[in-house]
């Protein structure tokens, strides 16, 4: 094709679809139906409502994803706790090196004894966290599978 100046016209823009969707339907919901529709749409995990409606009509499988906010929160806090626990371990090693570098053997051993008592308390707390994590997994995570 040529434009009005006689130059060849460039083909730009989006290529047309082979089978474009031209037929449209409209649907009306009352408030309760609309709320239910939005809940189902959110559970499906789809991004486009038209795709969700099409899959509902033609009985395609619809993926439903339920996210338990409590479980996610527990997981986030447990991850944070674990990273703090590891940081304490690193600080512990640094502290032992500093004690023996800057203090006499006897004074370093006395301070290390106090540090050891605190470490034992921390281990007990960590055991309790592990026990609670196992209980949580048995009660909440196994049931959802």
ChimeraX attribute file (.defattr): number of C-alpha atoms within 10 A of each C-alpha:
attribute: neighborCount
match mode: 1-to-1
recipient: residues
	/A:1	9
	/A:2	9
	/A:3	9
	/A:4	8
	/A:5	7
	/A:6	8
	/A:7	9
	/A:8	10
	/A:9	11
	/A:10	9
	/A:11	8
	/A:12	6
	/A:13	6
	/A:14	6
	/A:15	7
	/A:16	7
	/A:17	7
	/A:18	6
	/A:19	6
	/A:20	7
	/A:21	7
	/A:22	5
	/A:23	5
	/A:24	5
	/A:25	4
	/A:26	4
	/A:27	4
	/A:28	7
	/A:29	10
	/A:30	7
	/A:31	9
	/A:32	8
	/A:33	11
	/A:34	12
	/A:35	12
	/A:36	12
	/A:37	15
	/A:38	12
	/A:39	11
	/A:40	16
	/A:41	20
	/A:42	16
	/A:43	15
	/A:44	16
	/A:45	14
	/A:46	15
	/A:47	10
	/A:48	9
	/A:49	13
	/A:50	10
	/A:51	12
	/A:52	18
	/A:53	13
	/A:54	11
	/A:55	13
	/A:56	12
	/A:57	9
	/A:58	8
	/A:59	9
	/A:60	10
	/A:61	9
	/A:62	15
	/A:63	10
	/A:64	13
	/A:65	11
	/A:66	10
	/A:67	9
	/A:68	10
	/A:69	9
	/A:70	10
	/A:71	14
	/A:72	11
	/A:73	11
	/A:74	13
	/A:75	13
	/A:76	12
	/A:77	12
	/A:78	15
	/A:79	12
	/A:80	11
	/A:81	14
	/A:82	13
	/A:83	12
	/A:84	12
	/A:85	15
	/A:86	11
	/A:87	11
	/A:88	14
	/A:89	13
	/A:90	11
	/A:91	12
	/A:92	15
	/A:93	10
	/A:94	11
	/A:95	14
	/A:96	15
	/A:97	12
	/A:98	12
	/A:99	17
	/A:100	15
	/A:101	11
	/A:102	10
	/A:103	12
	/A:104	10
	/A:105	11
	/A:106	10
	/A:107	13
	/A:108	17
	/A:109	15
	/A:110	12
	/A:111	13
	/A:112	16
	/A:113	12
	/A:114	10
	/A:115	14
	/A:116	13
	/A:117	11
	/A:118	11
	/A:119	15
	/A:120	11
	/A:121	11
	/A:122	14
	/A:123	13
	/A:124	11
	/A:125	12
	/A:126	15
	/A:127	12
	/A:128	12
	/A:129	14
	/A:130	13
	/A:131	12
	/A:132	12
	/A:133	15
	/A:134	12
	/A:135	12
	/A:136	14
	/A:137	13
	/A:138	11
	/A:139	11
	/A:140	13
	/A:141	12
	/A:142	9
	/A:143	8
	/A:144	8
	/A:145	5
